[in-house]
Amino acid sequence: MLTFILRRLGLAALSIVGIMVIVFLALHAIPGDVALILLDQEVTPELLAQLRNDLGLDRPLHVQFISWAAAALRGDLGESFRTGSDVTAQLVRRYGITIQLAAMASVLSVVIGVPTGIISAIKRGSTFDYASRTVALLGISIPNFWLGILLILLFSLQLRLLPTGGYVPPGESLMLNMQRMLMPSLTLGAAMAAVVMRMTRSALLETLAQDYTRTARAKGLAERYVIGVHALRNALIPVITIVGLQLGHILGGTVVVEEVFSLPGVGRLVVRAIYQRDYPVVQGGVLVLAASYVLINLLVDLLYSVIDPRIKYD
């Protein structure tokens, strides 16, 4: 197990380094002079050169990258080009909001997707099965931003049940926090719930057709026991895999959803920074989200041995 964890941590580190290189090069490949964009007053060659020197933009790209990467390893993600504030401090303040949104979306998707998939598999070919698969197809097809707008129109403007957006920390009011996070979480988790439902149904149907399941039935075990103990536990392994992969999609989807619902999370911060060409903020935000995704995938791999004791890591 220890060897497996160390190997995966090594691969995770390589993945994060690759992401850092790609993001850094992609940002610097955008046409235009960042220093020129940042100057809101009359530009002179001397002032432009001074700003480029202050920001470190006059150094070769590889020197800039090495300097940023070395500082990032120490936990220093630099300072914002726009405000001069510490990027790490900004991300720490906003990271909790993004994680809460992603966690609530994941929980909703599993709570909706797994039971629906189980019932759909048990009642294969029924009206419920066809209806659930149709809804799942719609959930996968509808873009996050459009679904979010529809939910705002329905629950906020028409029914007046939920606020349109904004954020209230749970420490101030847990009830208001849940009210404001419910629609964003549902918007973000709808597509994942559809994928989880389809995967649960498919995996359970395949497991129910296995010899050991038929043997359990032949021994006279109750159908509830056959499905819950013998079939479902094995069917959950691919479901866990897809949930782990979809968490990466959810972390990326927070960028859009936070903008739609005015949530001050990491995604919204990165979007604003891209518009403003604030390189340190974009690089730091993407690095944090990428590292979270890699860590989640590692935890998902370790969960396999908990769900199925037959799985051993050498």
RAFENBEL-V362026 format. One line per field, one symbol per residue. ss: DSSP state (~ for helix, > for strand, _ for the rest). A space follows every 50 residues. Layout:
ss=???
This chain:
ss=_~~~~~~~~~~~~~~~~~~~~~~~~~~~_____~~~~~______~~~~~~ ~~~~~_____~~~~~~~~~~~~~_____>______>~~~~~~~~~~~~~~ ~~~~~~~~~~~~~~~~~~~~~~____~~~~~~~~~~~~~~~__~~~~~~~ ~~~~~~~~_______________~~~~~~~~~~~~~~~~~~~~~~~~~~~ ~~~~~~~~__~~~~~~~~____~~~~~~~~~~~~~~~~~~~~~~~~~~~~ ~~~~~~~~~~_____~~~~~~~~~~~__~~~~~~~~~~~~~~~~~~~~~~ ~~~~~~~_______
